[in-house]
Amino acid sequence: MKTVIEVENVSKSYRLGEVGTGTISRDINAWWAKVRGKENPNTKLNFVDDNKKLMSHHQALTDISFKVHEGEVLGIIGKNGAGKSTLLKILSRVTKPTEGSFKVKGRIASLLEVGTGFHPELTGRENIFLNGAILGMKRSEIKNKFDEIVDFSGVEKFIDTPVKRYSSGMYVRLAFSVAAHLEPEILVVDEVLAVGDVAFQNKCMGKMNEVSKQGRTILFVSHNMQSLTQLCTRGLLLKDGMVSYDGDIQNAIKSYLSNSIETTGPKYNLSELKDRKGTGLMRFVGLEIYNNNTLSNNFVIGDDMELRLKVKAFKPMRNISIAIHIYRYDELVLSNIENIDSDFVIEKVEGEMEFSILFKNLHLYPETYKLGFWIASTDSQEAHDHLLFCAEFNILEGSSLVKRRLLKSGGSVYLTPAWKQL
């Protein structure tokens, strides 16, 4: 199989502190200090190692080596700061490696951030032709694709408007459409699709699937584990600027979720959260997450998850309804569950009370999920407290039987937890 990308021992370090101080006098002072072997008098950011030696560089990548074959769809995974974007910028020739070398065979189209390759003063129409020219396409080739690009982007009404007036979503729509339709041999996409709405994200995923089936190569960075699973066959996991895993995408995701994602749980003090709504007559004050009676945020498909939720009423409240929101990591609502759905009645809350919510046999895809909570009196349906995205839990791999059942269900989720007062 033909190798289209080959990376050999690539490292990248960035100089920290100020480069250019803003005035000639300060620049001269910095230069003179350097000549005399003195510390830069203008430096604001310095790090000192255990040997008390001045460190003025940040190592973004260290000794990265891998190959990508023609037609392969490679998912690049890692926490923020792991070096994903730096690696893609090097492959896209936006920046050079400090050490090592790389080879790219074929025309590459990169979508690294909103507005990549666009000139803000030019119109959408002019930027399409500009991007095509950068990719080495003839004007006639771009014209043949023009209507298809505009139709896919959905910005035809604004195609003759300078792109500096576009919203970030419009930017991404047009930028992705240009990158995907001008037939590059290699397509590089770095998280920017998260800016678009859900419908457009799904549209982009369909287009990338189509591109991959045409035998073209895709490098895809995303924090959406389900999108990576659907699109990629291979995963490259970066950790602290180094390759932690290179292989099957499912194993890469499993390693990422089990070792790389750090949450503040499984014990949460909800009383201190400021971002909340409601009358304040009742409040969520605490949450503990358990896996088989052990405090833990991590589960495999098919495990039982117990939430122990503490509520405080500042005066006696009757006929209470509590709702639990479960979100995907991209904050799309997955499920809303109320105590009444399980025929559990909360007649009265007085002072501080604790409830156990047990989810048997979790049938969720491997991903990180967020939790939110809502409480009200059913008599008035007025929310007394409402918290969004206040806790997290991770679903890792499960048995092949459980995975088959989940996939057979088409990915739909039906959760009916058992409630009780503690």
Backbone torsions as a table, in degrees:
resi	resn	phi	psi	omega
1	MET	NA	137.5	-175.6
2	LYS	-70.0	131.0	176.1
3	THR	-87.9	124.1	-178.5
4	VAL	-106.1	-21.7	176.1
5	ILE	-133.2	128.1	177.5
6	GLU	-133.5	117.6	-178.5
7	VAL	-113.3	126.8	-176.8
8	GLU	-126.3	112.2	172.6
9	ASN	50.3	44.9	-178.6
10	VAL	-81.4	130.1	173.3
11	SER	-129.1	151.1	178.6
12	LYS	-142.7	125.3	175.6
13	SER	-122.9	146.1	179.1
14	TYR	-114.9	140.3	176.4
15	ARG	-78.2	132.0	179.1
16	LEU	-95.5	159.8	-178.8
17	GLY	94.9	-163.8	-174.5
18	GLU	-92.2	137.1	171.8
19	VAL	-118.2	102.0	-171.9
20	GLY	89.5	115.2	-172.4
21	THR	-93.6	-14.2	179.4
22	GLY	106.0	-19.1	176.9
23	THR	-134.2	149.5	-179.5
24	ILE	-63.3	-41.7	-176.7
25	SER	-62.0	-41.9	179.6
26	ARG	-70.7	-35.7	175.5
27	ASP	-61.8	-41.8	179.3
28	ILE	-65.3	-40.8	177.9
29	ASN	-60.6	-41.8	179.4
30	ALA	-65.3	-43.4	180.0
31	TRP	-63.5	-42.2	-177.9
32	TRP	-66.7	-37.2	177.1
33	ALA	-65.0	-39.0	179.3
34	LYS	-65.1	-41.6	179.4
35	VAL	-60.5	-38.5	-177.8
36	ARG	-86.6	0.7	-179.8
37	GLY	75.7	22.7	-179.8
38	LYS	-97.9	165.4	177.1
39	GLU	-70.7	141.8	177.3
40	ASN	-60.8	118.8	-177.9
41	PRO	-68.1	-13.8	-178.0
42	ASN	-96.0	-5.8	-173.5
43	THR	-66.2	131.6	179.4
44	LYS	-107.2	-21.3	-173.5
45	LEU	-126.8	115.3	179.2
46	ASN	-137.4	150.5	175.1
47	PHE	-123.4	143.8	178.6
48	VAL	-121.5	129.5	179.9
49	ASP	-84.9	-173.2	-176.3
50	ASP	-64.1	-24.5	179.5
51	ASN	-91.0	8.7	178.5
52	LYS	63.0	28.7	177.6
53	LYS	-94.1	140.2	-178.8
54	LEU	-67.2	127.6	177.3
55	MET	-116.2	122.7	-176.6
56	SER	-122.4	20.1	-179.8
57	HIS	-132.7	149.0	174.3
58	HIS	-114.3	125.8	-178.8
59	GLN	-87.1	102.8	-178.1
60	ALA	-80.6	-38.2	178.5
61	LEU	-133.7	144.7	179.7
62	THR	-135.4	111.8	171.0
63	ASP	52.5	54.2	180.0
64	ILE	-85.5	129.4	177.0
65	SER	-140.3	131.1	173.7
66	PHE	-170.0	166.3	176.7
67	LYS	-127.5	148.5	175.9
68	VAL	-125.4	130.6	-178.3
69	HIS	-94.9	159.9	-179.6
70	GLU	-58.7	131.5	178.6
71	GLY	83.8	-1.1	-179.1
72	GLU	-81.3	145.8	175.4
73	VAL	-112.9	106.7	-174.3
74	LEU	-103.9	121.1	174.4
75	GLY	-92.0	126.8	179.3
76	ILE	-106.3	120.3	-170.0
77	ILE	-120.8	150.1	175.7
78	GLY	163.5	160.7	177.4
79	LYS	-67.4	165.1	172.6
80	ASN	-58.6	130.4	-178.6
81	GLY	91.3	2.4	-178.8
82	ALA	-75.6	-18.2	179.2
83	GLY	112.2	8.7	-176.5
84	LYS	-61.4	-53.4	-177.4
85	SER	-65.3	-37.2	177.7
86	THR	-61.3	-42.7	179.0
87	LEU	-61.5	-44.3	-179.6
88	LEU	-67.4	-35.3	177.5
89	LYS	-65.5	-35.7	176.9
90	ILE	-66.8	-46.9	-179.6
91	LEU	-65.4	-29.1	178.4
92	SER	-87.1	1.7	178.9
93	ARG	64.0	27.8	173.5
94	VAL	-77.7	-35.4	176.8
95	THR	-138.2	161.8	-178.0
96	LYS	-102.0	149.3	175.0
97	PRO	-71.9	149.7	175.6
98	THR	-73.4	-38.4	177.1
99	GLU	-139.8	160.4	177.7
100	GLY	85.9	-177.0	-177.6
101	SER	-146.1	163.3	176.3
102	PHE	-149.3	155.0	178.0
103	LYS	-129.8	134.4	176.6
104	VAL	-125.7	121.4	-179.7
105	LYS	-107.2	111.0	179.7
106	GLY	121.0	165.0	-178.9
107	ARG	-76.2	131.0	-175.5
108	ILE	-116.9	132.0	175.3
109	ALA	-114.9	125.8	-174.3
110	SER	-117.3	135.2	173.8
111	LEU	-122.2	85.1	-170.9
112	LEU	-94.1	-31.2	178.6
113	GLU	-159.2	166.5	-176.8
114	VAL	-57.5	123.7	176.6
115	GLY	86.1	12.6	179.4
116	THR	-55.8	125.4	175.6
117	GLY	80.0	1.4	179.6
118	PHE	-96.1	143.3	173.0
119	HIS	-98.3	119.9	-172.3
120	PRO	-61.0	-27.5	-177.5
121	GLU	-82.5	-14.7	-179.6
122	LEU	-88.5	156.3	178.4
123	THR	-76.5	169.5	175.7
124	GLY	-58.2	-42.0	179.4
125	ARG	-60.2	-47.2	-177.6
126	GLU	-66.6	-35.3	179.5
127	ASN	-70.0	-31.1	175.1
128	ILE	-60.9	-46.6	179.7
129	PHE	-69.0	-35.4	177.7
130	LEU	-63.6	-47.0	179.9
131	ASN	-63.4	-40.3	177.6
132	GLY	-61.0	-41.8	179.0
133	ALA	-64.5	-38.8	177.9
134	ILE	-62.7	-36.1	178.6
135	LEU	-77.0	-3.8	177.6
136	GLY	86.4	20.4	-178.9
137	MET	-90.9	151.1	175.6
138	LYS	-77.1	155.3	-179.3
139	ARG	-59.9	-37.2	180.0
140	SER	-64.4	-36.6	177.8
141	GLU	-65.7	-41.6	-179.8
142	ILE	-65.9	-40.7	179.1
143	LYS	-59.6	-39.3	-179.2
144	ASN	-64.7	-28.3	-178.1
145	LYS	-97.8	-8.2	-169.2
146	PHE	-57.9	-52.4	-176.7
147	ASP	-61.4	-38.5	180.0
148	GLU	-65.5	-40.2	179.2
149	ILE	-63.4	-48.2	-177.5
150	VAL	-65.6	-41.4	-179.5
151	ASP	-63.2	-42.9	-179.6
152	PHE	-65.8	-38.9	-176.0
153	SER	-71.3	-29.5	-179.2
154	GLY	74.3	18.2	-178.9
155	VAL	-114.4	26.2	-176.1
156	GLU	-56.1	-31.4	-179.2
157	LYS	-65.4	-25.4	-175.0
158	PHE	-115.7	16.9	-172.8
159	ILE	-64.7	-25.0	178.8
160	ASP	-103.2	20.5	176.2
161	THR	-101.8	138.1	176.1
162	PRO	-55.0	136.1	-173.4
163	VAL	-69.6	-12.7	176.0
164	LYS	-64.4	-17.6	179.0
165	ARG	-94.9	0.2	179.6
166	TYR	-76.6	150.1	168.9
167	SER	-75.1	167.0	179.3
168	SER	-62.1	-35.6	177.9
169	GLY	-64.6	-41.6	178.1
170	MET	-65.5	-39.7	176.6
171	TYR	-54.5	-51.9	-176.0
172	VAL	-64.8	-40.7	179.3
173	ARG	-56.6	-48.7	-177.6
174	LEU	-72.6	-41.3	-178.1
175	ALA	-63.0	-43.8	178.8
176	PHE	-66.3	-41.8	-179.5
177	SER	-59.5	-42.7	178.1
178	VAL	-64.1	-48.2	-176.8
179	ALA	-62.3	-37.0	-175.4
180	ALA	-83.3	-28.1	-173.0
181	HIS	-96.0	-15.4	-177.8
182	LEU	-88.6	20.4	168.5
183	GLU	53.4	54.7	172.4
184	PRO	-75.4	153.7	175.0
185	GLU	-72.2	-28.2	-178.8
186	ILE	-130.7	127.7	178.8
187	LEU	-113.1	126.1	-178.7
188	VAL	-115.9	122.0	-178.2
189	VAL	-128.1	122.9	-174.9
190	ASP	-119.7	83.9	169.0
191	GLU	63.3	-10.4	-172.9
192	VAL	-64.5	-20.4	-178.6
193	LEU	-64.1	-18.7	178.4
194	ALA	-64.1	-18.7	179.2
195	VAL	-73.0	-33.3	-177.2
196	GLY	-74.7	167.6	177.7
197	ASP	-75.4	170.4	-173.7
198	VAL	-61.9	-41.7	-179.2
199	ALA	-60.7	-42.2	-179.6
200	PHE	-71.4	-35.2	175.9
201	GLN	-59.4	-44.4	178.7
202	ASN	-64.3	-38.1	178.0
203	LYS	-62.7	-41.6	179.1
204	CYS	-66.3	-40.2	178.6
205	MET	-61.9	-40.5	177.2
206	GLY	-62.9	-41.2	179.6
207	LYS	-65.9	-41.0	179.4
208	MET	-67.3	-34.8	173.5
209	ASN	-61.1	-42.7	178.8
210	GLU	-63.3	-43.0	179.1
211	VAL	-62.5	-42.4	-178.8
212	SER	-65.8	-35.2	179.1
213	LYS	-69.9	-19.0	176.4
214	GLN	-82.6	3.1	176.7
215	GLY	87.1	11.2	178.2
216	ARG	-91.7	156.9	-173.2
217	THR	-93.8	140.5	179.7
218	ILE	-130.2	132.9	168.3
219	LEU	-110.9	121.7	-170.3
220	PHE	-128.4	119.6	175.4
221	VAL	-105.8	128.3	179.4
222	SER	-159.8	153.8	171.3
223	HIS	-98.7	2.6	178.9
224	ASN	-90.4	103.3	-174.6
225	MET	-64.8	-33.6	-179.4
226	GLN	-68.0	-39.9	177.6
227	SER	-63.9	-41.1	178.2
228	LEU	-63.4	-41.0	179.8
229	THR	-64.4	-41.2	-178.3
230	GLN	-68.5	-38.4	-170.1
231	LEU	-95.2	-38.2	-167.9
232	CYS	-100.0	153.0	173.7
233	THR	-110.6	-19.7	-177.5
234	ARG	-132.1	144.6	179.7
235	GLY	-125.1	139.9	174.7
236	LEU	-116.4	111.2	-177.4
237	LEU	-97.6	121.6	177.5
238	LEU	-103.8	139.1	177.0
239	LYS	-141.4	120.3	-179.5
240	ASP	53.4	39.9	175.4
241	GLY	80.2	7.9	-179.8
242	MET	-126.5	157.6	178.0
243	VAL	-76.1	117.2	179.0
244	SER	-93.2	-31.6	179.4
245	TYR	-156.5	142.7	176.0
246	ASP	-141.3	110.5	-178.0
247	GLY	171.1	-145.8	-177.2
248	ASP	-55.6	136.2	-174.8
249	ILE	-62.3	-37.1	-179.8
250	GLN	-65.1	-41.0	178.1
251	ASN	-68.2	-34.6	177.7
252	ALA	-64.2	-43.6	179.4
253	ILE	-65.6	-42.8	179.1
254	LYS	-59.7	-44.9	179.8
255	SER	-64.7	-40.7	179.5
256	TYR	-62.2	-48.8	-176.6
257	LEU	-68.0	-37.5	-175.7
258	SER	-79.5	-28.2	-173.3
259	ASN	-117.7	-24.1	-169.8
260	SER	-102.9	-33.0	-177.3
261	ILE	-82.1	124.3	179.5
262	GLU	-112.7	125.3	176.2
263	THR	-116.8	166.5	-177.3
264	THR	-84.7	-7.4	-178.8
265	GLY	-80.5	-167.4	10.1
266	PRO	-88.3	14.3	179.9
267	LYS	-120.7	125.2	-173.5
268	TYR	-125.3	135.0	170.9
269	ASN	-95.5	95.2	-174.6
270	LEU	-77.7	-17.3	-176.9
271	SER	-67.2	-23.2	-176.5
272	GLU	-88.0	-7.3	-177.4
273	LEU	-69.8	135.4	-178.3
274	LYS	-92.9	-30.8	-175.0
275	ASP	-83.2	83.4	-178.3
276	ARG	-146.6	158.5	179.2
277	LYS	-126.6	165.4	177.4
278	GLY	124.2	175.1	-176.7
279	THR	-72.3	-24.9	-178.5
280	GLY	86.6	0.9	178.6
281	LEU	-68.0	-26.8	172.3
282	MET	-133.4	152.4	179.9
283	ARG	-143.1	147.1	168.3
284	PHE	-80.7	127.2	-174.5
285	VAL	-116.6	-17.2	-179.0
286	GLY	-161.0	153.2	177.8
287	LEU	-147.2	134.5	171.4
288	GLU	-128.2	137.5	-178.9
289	ILE	-111.1	129.1	-175.8
290	TYR	-123.1	142.1	169.5
291	ASN	-120.3	107.7	-180.0
292	ASN	56.2	49.8	178.2
293	ASN	66.2	14.8	176.7
294	THR	-118.5	130.3	177.9
295	LEU	-58.8	121.0	-178.5
296	SER	-167.1	144.2	173.2
297	ASN	-93.4	-9.3	-169.6
298	ASN	-105.4	131.4	-179.2
299	PHE	-137.1	157.2	168.0
300	VAL	-106.9	160.7	179.7
301	ILE	-55.4	128.6	179.1
302	GLY	100.0	-9.7	176.8
303	ASP	-70.1	164.8	172.0
304	ASP	-98.4	133.3	177.9
305	MET	-116.9	129.6	177.1
306	GLU	-115.1	128.9	172.8
307	LEU	-105.0	127.4	174.5
308	ARG	-109.1	107.5	-168.7
309	LEU	-109.9	123.6	179.7
310	LYS	-99.9	133.1	-179.2
311	VAL	-125.7	140.5	177.7
312	LYS	-123.0	128.2	176.0
313	ALA	-105.8	131.5	-177.9
314	PHE	-87.4	-6.0	166.9
315	LYS	-156.1	157.0	-177.2
316	PRO	-56.7	128.4	-178.4
317	MET	-123.7	141.9	-176.5
318	ARG	-119.1	160.2	176.6
319	ASN	51.6	70.6	-171.3
320	ILE	-97.5	139.7	173.5
321	SER	-120.4	126.8	176.7
322	ILE	-117.0	132.5	178.4
323	ALA	-119.6	143.3	175.8
324	ILE	-115.0	125.7	176.5
325	HIS	-100.5	131.7	173.7
326	ILE	-114.8	124.9	-178.1
327	TYR	-118.1	148.6	166.1
328	ARG	-69.1	169.2	-176.4
329	TYR	-66.7	-22.2	176.0
330	ASP	-85.3	10.2	173.8
331	GLU	72.3	20.5	171.1
332	LEU	-81.2	130.1	-178.5
333	VAL	-64.8	125.0	179.1
334	LEU	-96.9	-40.8	-178.1
335	SER	-161.9	146.7	171.7
336	ASN	-120.1	124.5	-174.9
337	ILE	-125.2	130.3	177.1
338	GLU	-114.9	155.9	179.7
339	ASN	-60.2	-34.3	-178.2
340	ILE	-68.6	-20.8	176.7
341	ASP	-64.6	-25.3	179.0
342	SER	-105.0	17.6	179.0
343	ASP	57.5	34.2	177.0
344	PHE	-105.4	116.8	-175.6
345	VAL	-99.2	130.8	174.5
346	ILE	-110.1	97.6	-174.4
347	GLU	-73.8	-35.2	-173.7
348	LYS	-153.0	140.4	170.7
349	VAL	-123.9	123.3	-179.6
350	GLU	-136.0	125.2	-176.2
351	GLY	69.6	-139.5	-179.5
352	GLU	-105.4	129.9	179.9
353	MET	-132.6	155.5	-179.2
354	GLU	-125.5	139.2	-179.6
355	PHE	-124.1	145.3	175.6
356	SER	-106.9	128.0	177.4
357	ILE	-120.9	111.3	-174.0
358	LEU	-106.0	119.2	175.9
359	PHE	-99.2	108.6	-179.1
360	LYS	-83.6	137.8	170.4
361	ASN	53.4	65.2	-176.9
362	LEU	-58.8	118.3	177.1
363	HIS	-108.7	77.4	178.8
364	LEU	-129.4	146.8	177.4
365	TYR	-65.4	152.4	174.9
366	PRO	-59.2	116.0	-178.5
367	GLU	-175.5	173.0	171.2
368	THR	-98.9	133.2	-177.3
369	TYR	-117.8	150.9	179.5
370	LYS	-110.5	155.0	-179.4
371	LEU	-121.1	148.3	172.5
372	GLY	-140.0	160.2	-175.8
373	PHE	-138.8	148.6	-177.6
374	TRP	-141.2	137.9	178.2
375	ILE	-138.2	139.6	-177.7
376	ALA	-153.4	166.5	170.1
377	SER	-92.3	125.9	-176.4
378	THR	-65.1	-21.2	178.7
379	ASP	-64.3	-39.1	-175.9
380	SER	-111.0	-18.9	-175.2
381	GLN	57.7	23.3	177.4
382	GLU	-92.1	125.4	-178.0
383	ALA	-67.7	129.9	176.0
384	HIS	-95.6	-27.3	175.1
385	ASP	-154.7	141.3	-179.0
386	HIS	-146.9	116.2	-179.9
387	LEU	-116.4	135.3	177.2
388	LEU	-115.2	139.7	172.0
389	PHE	51.5	47.6	-173.4
390	CYS	-100.8	-5.2	179.3
391	ALA	-155.0	165.7	-177.5
392	GLU	-141.3	153.7	168.3
393	PHE	-146.0	155.8	-175.7
394	ASN	-112.3	136.2	171.4
395	ILE	-107.1	123.4	178.4
396	LEU	-101.7	-165.6	179.2
397	GLU	-68.4	158.1	173.6
398	GLY	-131.0	-168.8	179.7
399	SER	-67.5	156.8	-179.0
400	SER	-63.7	-32.0	179.7
401	LEU	-65.9	-46.8	179.7
402	VAL	-63.8	-40.5	179.1
403	LYS	-62.1	-41.7	-179.7
404	ARG	-63.2	-40.5	178.8
405	ARG	-63.7	-41.3	-179.8
406	LEU	-65.2	-45.3	179.9
407	LEU	-65.6	-36.3	179.6
408	LYS	-63.2	-30.5	-179.9
409	SER	-73.8	-5.5	-179.5
410	GLY	79.0	13.3	177.5
411	GLY	86.7	0.0	178.2
412	SER	-72.6	151.4	-175.8
413	VAL	-122.2	128.1	176.7
414	TYR	-127.2	109.0	-174.6
415	LEU	-116.1	123.6	177.9
416	THR	-130.7	84.5	-177.3
417	PRO	-72.4	160.2	174.9
418	ALA	-97.8	128.9	-177.3
419	TRP	-106.1	150.5	170.7
420	LYS	-161.6	156.3	176.5
421	GLN	-90.5	135.9	-179.4
422	LEU	-93.3	NA	NA
